[in-house]
Amino acid sequence: MKKAITILVLTVALGACSQTEKGAAVGGLGGAAVGAAVANDPVEGAVVGGAVGAVAGALIGHASESGKCRYRDRSGRVYIARCPSGY
């Protein structure tokens, strides 16, 4: 039951993120799991795998975005608009 609640909370939390943020989160978690399973030292493997996975996931997620950027105004409201030229 605890696993189901944890998965539900994480899924709902990721629903509000951009593709870059989702990619970083999924890549980091996957990289940490693979790194811990493969390395001789599970902790070091999880740290290195998580870092590499997060960077790779963020790059892949950013590449799949459609030229829209997320902005936050001074009141904290998030809105999506066209990215500046050259971005």
C-alpha positions as CSV (number, residue, x, y, z in Angstrom):
1,M,0.0,0.0,0.0
2,K,2.8,2.4,0.8
3,K,4.4,1.8,-2.6
4,A,1.1,2.6,-4.4
5,I,0.7,5.8,-2.4
6,T,4.3,6.8,-3.1
7,I,4.0,6.2,-6.8
8,L,0.7,8.1,-6.9
9,V,2.3,11.1,-5.2
10,L,5.3,11.1,-7.5
11,T,3.1,10.8,-10.6
12,V,0.9,13.7,-9.6
13,A,4.0,15.8,-8.7
14,L,5.6,15.2,-12.1
15,G,2.4,16.1,-13.9
16,A,3.1,19.8,-13.3
17,C,6.6,19.8,-14.6
18,S,8.1,20.7,-18.0
19,Q,9.5,18.0,-20.2
20,T,13.0,19.0,-19.2
21,E,12.2,18.6,-15.5
22,K,10.4,15.3,-16.1
23,G,13.3,14.0,-18.1
24,A,15.8,15.0,-15.4
25,A,13.7,13.3,-12.7
26,V,13.1,10.1,-14.6
27,G,16.7,9.9,-15.8
28,G,18.1,10.6,-12.4
29,L,16.0,7.9,-10.8
30,G,16.8,5.4,-13.5
31,G,20.5,6.2,-13.5
32,A,20.7,5.8,-9.8
33,A,19.0,2.4,-9.8
34,V,21.2,1.1,-12.6
35,G,24.3,2.6,-11.1
36,A,23.6,1.0,-7.7
37,A,22.9,-2.4,-9.3
38,V,26.0,-2.5,-11.5
39,A,28.7,-0.8,-9.5
40,N,31.0,-2.5,-6.9
41,D,30.0,0.2,-4.4
42,P,26.2,0.7,-4.6
43,V,26.2,4.1,-3.0
44,E,28.9,5.5,-5.3
45,G,27.2,3.9,-8.3
46,A,23.9,5.4,-7.3
47,V,25.4,8.9,-7.0
48,V,27.3,8.7,-10.3
49,G,24.4,7.0,-12.1
50,G,21.9,9.5,-10.8
51,A,23.9,12.5,-11.8
52,V,24.6,11.1,-15.3
53,G,21.0,10.0,-15.8
54,A,19.6,13.4,-14.6
55,V,21.8,15.3,-17.1
56,A,21.0,13.0,-20.0
57,G,17.3,13.0,-19.1
58,A,17.2,16.8,-19.0
59,L,18.9,17.1,-22.4
60,I,16.5,14.6,-23.9
61,G,13.5,16.3,-22.3
62,H,14.6,19.7,-23.4
63,A,15.0,18.5,-27.0
64,S,11.4,17.2,-27.0
65,E,9.9,20.6,-26.0
66,S,8.1,22.6,-28.7
67,G,9.8,26.0,-28.5
68,K,7.8,27.0,-25.5
69,C,9.4,28.2,-22.2
70,R,8.0,28.3,-18.7
71,Y,8.2,31.6,-16.9
72,R,7.3,32.7,-13.4
73,D,6.2,36.2,-12.6
74,R,6.8,38.1,-9.3
75,S,3.6,36.8,-7.8
76,G,4.7,33.2,-8.4
77,R,2.3,32.4,-11.2
78,V,3.8,30.1,-13.9
79,Y,2.9,30.7,-17.5
80,I,4.1,29.3,-20.8
81,A,5.1,31.5,-23.7
82,R,7.3,31.5,-26.8
83,C,11.1,31.2,-25.9
84,P,13.3,34.2,-26.7
85,S,15.1,34.0,-30.1
86,G,18.2,31.9,-30.0
87,Y,17.1,29.8,-27.1
